[in-house]
Amino acid sequence: MEPGKARRPGAGNIESQLRKGVLEYCILALMRDGPTYGVALLSALAETGTLATSQGTVYPLLSRLRRDNLVATTWQESTSGPPRRYYELTDAGRAALAEFAALWPGFRDGVDHILEAADTPPGGPGSPGD
């Protein structure tokens, strides 16, 4: 890094941090309609584009959700291979998802407001002191 230059996170780092912040709740939301297994979750996340992630991210997260009692697991036979571990929301998982869903619009709107306000320079028209 050059002297006097501030380190700025790259776009990939910003996207990664945003993904980390919401991925847990997106995974819980994907289980809202019933049990699902890890590869199906990965596929659903990949379909969104921005939430695409790897097994190395999703499976440890699923293990943590299980330890935190937000999801329960069962093994089910598969017609196309070995048995699959299915993940299903617990009551605590449903409550956590409901809390996130209630907070998300205000959070999103607050960020949008700040980003839109960034288009107007400080001290611009209508600011105090005019």
Protein Blocks (a to p, Z undefined) as FASTA:
>chain_A
ZZhiacdddfklmmmmmmmmmmmmmmmmmmmnoccdfklmmmmmmmnommgccfklmmmm
mmmmmmnopaccdddddfkbccdddddddfklmmmmmmmmmmmmmmmmmmmmmmmmmmpc
ghiahiahZZ
